[in-house]
Amino acid sequence: MTQTTQPSTTYLDHLEAETRSRRDAAQHEESPFDGAPETLAKAVETRVDVLAPELRGLASELHQDPETAYQEHRSAQRIADLLERHGVTARVGVHGLETAVRAEAGSGSPVIAVMAEYDALPGIGHACGHNVIAAAGVGAFLALARTLQETPEAFPGTVVLLGTPAEEGYSGKEVMARNGALDGVDAAVMLHPYGQDVVDQVWLGRRLLTVTFTGVAAHASAQPFMGRNALDAATLAYQGVGLLRQQLPPSDRVHAVITDGGARPSIIPERAEMKFYARSKYPETLRELSHRLADVARGAALMTGTGVELDWDEHPPSLPVRTNRALTGRWLAAERRRGRQPLPGGVVSETLAASTDFGNVSYRVPGIHPLIGISTPDIALHTREFAEAAGSPAAGTAAVDGAAGLALTALDYLCDPELQAAAAEEFAAAGGPVDVPGYFA
């Protein structure tokens, strides 16, 4: 029996060294916007600190009781109960999803949404730290809502809390958006835990593809020539994607598994099924990559004399995140108030990229999705080590600091017409809203 070899950390070690070098050389552009009045900002920040024990408690409770996509009933209720204890009406089961949550504070325009995720991963719990996302988003909303309860005219506009289930693999935000969650919303903010604080990092768009090959069963020994081997087609497609990678842009990613390849070696498989994830940095290149994968599958079918069926997007696709820099500047200023020094965009290597359904939000309205550190940089998302970090004291601190950052960013947006205009102009210059449901049609 051979032993499993352990992957070398050499490449990651070099990436970390390069990140440190870029960090030392990088400089942030200071935000040119005034944001909210300092007395108001300080009052909101103080409210976050008062809420800190409850936010740490929420993060811990969610971490200890993880629920996977579309099963987050207890998580959603915990959030609703916390809001209700502070006199805020929360609705559970909105925008087409049983475990989605919505609450509002204020009135009129502008309208900014603060988003909170709370689904966990099968088998390893909160290995993506969504418990931290939930506590930070809820804390930000509550700090603003409580401010308005005490002083109804403290700031203009409306703050919406959107509890968004099923980010992991199912694009819950897209389902909610198609059911009106973002109607009337002018901007959206959320954060994500990570190995370090980063103002802006690349998030890749992602599509799901199921490929089914249909052949002809035959006795593999007596009459193999009478069969058409669906597993051969799947094998060729798998190898074809491997060869295709040499010609893909560096930021493209393709992952594949063969989920069905026959039942017995003595029977030529008449059915084989593959599942692909396709990821890319831009919507246009994700569409191009989709065409290439379809060609590979059809070519494999042609070579083996099998039929092929392509089923795209079993769950809605997610687009890359389009970061709004006008809003990002206010997040940076807020996090510096908390003693944090987030890295500028472009410092952390783009190869360390995943996907999020917030991308779909960011192509509908101006948005930001910064990262907040809860672990050391060498610990990756979706690992048992990151799940442990998501339940650590550092995660609790990040939830509180993140709540302050999101609350102050939202407050700046609501109080500063010049910031609102700049965010809208930047969004329009980047292409404006995109028809997400129809983009890949």
N, C-alpha and C positions, 0 to 999 in steps of 0.2 A: 504494500500500500504506500502510495506517495503522500507526502505531507503538503498541505496548503502553503504556498509561499506568501509572504507578507509584502504588500505594495511598499515601494520605497517612498519616503517622504521628501526626497531630494528636491523634486519640482516644487512642492509646497514650501519648502524651506527657502528656495530662491524667490518665490513669489512674495513671501513675507519680507524678505530683505529688500526686494524692489519696492514693496509698498512703503516700508520705512523710509527709503530714500526719496520716493516721490512725496511722501508726507512732509519730510523736512524741507523740501524745495517748494511745495505748493503754498499758495496764498489764496485765501477766500476773498471774493469781491464783497465788500460791505454793502448791505442793503441800503438803497437810497431812500427808502420810505420811512415815514415817521411811525406808522402803526398807531396803536392805541395810546391814549394819554398814560403817562407813567403811573399816576396814582391809581388808575383803573387796572392797569396791568398788574401792579403790585397786589391789589385786592384780590384779583382772580388767582394769582399765584399762591397767595396765602390760603385761599379756599382749597386749593389742591393739597396743600400741606395738611390742612385740617382733615381732609378726606383720606389722607395717606393710610391710616390703619385699615380702613375699609377696602381700599384699593389693593393693598397687600393681601388682605384676607380673601378678596375675590380671586386674585391671581392664584393663590394657594389652593382654594377650594376647587377651582376649575382644573388645576394641575393634578390634584388627587382623585378627581372623578372625571377622567377623560371620556368624551363621547365623539364618535366619528361622524362623518358627513351625513347630514339629514337626520341624525339621531340625537341632536343636541338639545333635547327637551329640558333636562335638568339645568343645563348651562343657561339656556334662554330664560328660564324661570328665575334663576339666581339673579340675572341681570335685571329682570323686570321687578323682582322683589326689592333689590337695592334702590332702584329708582323710586319705587312707590314709597319706601321709607323716608325718602327726601321730598315727598309731595309731588312727584312727577308721574303723570299717567303714562304708562307704557303699554303698547299693543304688541302682543305676540301672535305670530301666524299671519304675517302681512306679506304683500307683494308676491303672492304665489307660493310661499314656503312656510310650512308649519312652524319652523324653528327660527324664523326671522323676527327681529324686534325693531320697533320704531317708537321714538319719543321726540317731542319738539318743545322748544322754548323760544319765546319772543314772538315777533310778528312782522310781517312785511318783508321787504327786500333790503339788502341782498340776503340770499339763503346759502348757508354753508353746511355741508354734511360732514360729520365725524363718524368714521367707520370702525367697527369692532368685529373681529373674527373670534371664533371659539371652538371650531372643530379640531379634533385630534387625529392622529394617524393610527391606523390599525396596528395593533401589536406593540407599539412603542410609545403610545400616549402623546403628550404634547412635545414631540420632538421638533416641532416647528415654532414653538413658543406662542401659539395663538392665545393661550391664557394671559400672556403679557399684553398682547394686542387688545384683548377685551378689556382688561383692567385700565389700560391707558386711555382707550377711547371713551369708556364709561366715565372715567374720572374727569376727562376734559369736558365732556358734555355737562356733567353734574356741577362742575365749578362754575360754568357759564350760567346754567339754569338757576343755581342758588343765588348768584349775583343778581339775576333779574327778579327773583322772588323778593329779595330785599329792596332792590331799587329798580322798578320796572322800566325806567327810562335810562338805565345805565349805559346801554349801547343800542344801536339800531339793528334791525334785521332779525333773522331767524336762524337758530342752530338746530340741526336735525341729527339725532343719533340713529344710525342704521346698524343694527346687529345683523351681520352677514354670515350665514351658515355655509358649510360645504365649499370652502375654498379649495380643499385638497382633492383635486381630480375632477371636480364637478362644476366649477365656475358658478357658484351660487350668486355672486354679484350680477352676473349677466342675466340670470333668471329673474332676479329682483328688478333689474333695470328694465327688462322687457315687460314687467308688470307695474311700471310707474314709479319705482323707488326714487328715480332721479328727476322726475317731472318737477320743474320749477326750481331745481337746485342750480346754483351758480358756480360752486366750487366744492371740492371734497378733499379731505385730509385723512391720513392714517399713518401708522408706523409699523415696523416689523423688527423683532429682535434679531440679533446677529452676533458675530464675534467681536465687533467693535462698532463705534459710532461712525456712521457715514451719511453725509448729507444726501447723496444721490448715487445709486448704483444701477448698473444695467439689469433689467429684468426682461427675459426673452418671451416673445409670444409663443403660444403652444397650440397645436392641434392634435386630435386623436384620430387614428385611422385603424379600422379593422379590415383585414383582407382575408377573404375566404376563397380558397381554391377548391374546385370540384372536379374529380377525376372519375375513373372507372375501376371498380374493385376487380381483382383477379387473384388466382392462386400464385403466390410469389415464386413457387418452384415449378409447378407443372405448366402454367401458362402466363408467365409474366408479360409476354408480348401482347396479351389481350387486355392489359390494364393501361390506365393513364394515371400516373403517380402524382397525387396532389401534394404529398410531402416533398417530392423532388422540386415541385414548383415553389413551395415555401422555402426550401433550402437555397434554391437559386436566387429567390428574392432577398433572402437574408444576406447572401454573399454579394449580391448586386449592390445592396445598400452599403456594405462594407467597402466596396470599390468606389462607390459614388462619393464617399466621404473625402477622398483625396481632392475632389473638384469642388467641394463646398466652401463657402466663406468660413473663416475661422470661428465666427460666432454661432454658426449653425450647429444643431445637435439633433441626432436621430437615435432613438432607442427602440429596440424591437425584441419581442419574445414570440415563440411559437407555442400557442396555447392548445392546439390540437394537431396531432400528426399521425393519427391512426391508433388502432387498439392492439394488433398482434403483428409480429414480424412476418408471419406467413401469409398475410393479406396485403396486397398492394393498396395503400391508403386511398380511399376515394374522396376524402375530405381532409383539408388542413386549414388551420386558421392562424393568423398572425395579428398581433396588436403592435402598433407603432405610436410613439410620441415624436412629433416633429416640432422643433423649436428654432426660432430665428430672431434676430435683433430688431428687424423692421417688419411692419405688416406686409410690405411689398415682397421682401425676400422670403417671408413665410409662405406667401402665396406661390412664389416660384418654386420653393422647396416642395410644396405639396404636389405640383405638377410633375416634378422629377420622380417623386416616390410612386405616383400613379403609373408613370411610364415603366419604372422598374417592375412593378407588379404585373402589368400587362405583358411585358416582355418575357417574364418568367412563365406566364401562362402560355404564351405563344410557343416557347421552346419545349414545353412539356405536353402540349395538346390538351390542356385542361381549361376549364372555365374559371373566370375570376369575377368576384364581386367586391367592390370597394365601398365601404360604409364610413363616411367621414363624420366626425364630431358627434359621437354618441352622447357626449355632454358638450355644451357650448365651448367654442374655442376661446382662448384668452389672447389678447393682443399684448405687445410689449408696453411697458410703462412709458408714457410721455410726461416727463417731469416739467412742472411749471417753475421756472427759476425765480420769478418774482415772489412766489410763495415760499420757495426754498430758503430765500434769504431771511425771511422772518422766522422760519424754524431754526435756522442757525443762531440768530440773535437770541431766541428763547432758550435754546439749550446751553448757550454760554452763560445765561443767567443761573443755570443749574450747576455750573462748574464743569460742564462737559465741553469737549473740543472736537466736534465731529470732523472727520476727514472730508476734504472736498471731493466732488465727483471726479472720476478718472484716476484716483490714487490707487484704489483697490483694482486688481486685474479684472478685466471683463470676462475672463475665462471662468471666474467663480460666479456663475450666473444661474438663476433658477427662473421660475415663472410664477405669476400671480394674476388672479382675475381682476385685481385693481387696474390692470392695464386697460380693460374694457371701460372702466369708469373714466380713466384719464384721456380717452379718446371721445368722451362725451362732454366732459366739463374739465376745466383746469384742476389739476390735482398734484399732490406730492405723496411720496411713499418712502420716507427716509428710514434709515436703519439705526437701532440703538443697541449698544453692547450689553450682553449678559454673560458672556463667556470669553475665553481666550480666542485669538484669531484662528488658531489651528483646528478648532472644533467646528465641524460642518453641520448645517441643518439636516434634519431627517436622520439623526443618529441617536443612539441611546445616551451618548455623552451630552448632546444638546438637550435632550429631554430632562436629564438631571439638572443641567444649568437652568432650565426654565422653572424649576422649583426652588432655586437657590435664593439667598438674600439679595444677591446682585440683580436677580430678575424682579424682585419686589421693588428695589430702588429704581430700576429702569421703568417699571410701570408708573411710578409716581413722577419721575422726571419726564417721562414721555407724555403723561397726562398734562403736565404743566406746559410742555412744548406745543402740544396740539391745541390746548386751550388758548394759549397766547397767540399762536399763529392764526387761529380762527378769529380771535378778538381783533387782532391787527387788521384782518381782512374786512371785518364788519365795520370798523371805525375809520378806515382810511380809503376814501374814494379814489385817490390816485393809485393805491395798490390794487384796488378792484379793476380799474381801467387797464393797468399794466398787465395784470394777469389775463384779462380778456384779450388784449391786443396780442400778447405773446401766444396765446392759444390759437387765435385766428391766423397768425403768421405761420404757425406750425402746420396749418391745414384745416383748422377748425374741427367741428364734430364729424365723426365718421359713422356711417351706417354699419354698425358692428354686425347685426344679424345677417345683412346682405353682402358683407364684404367678400366672403369666399364663395358666394353663390355662382 
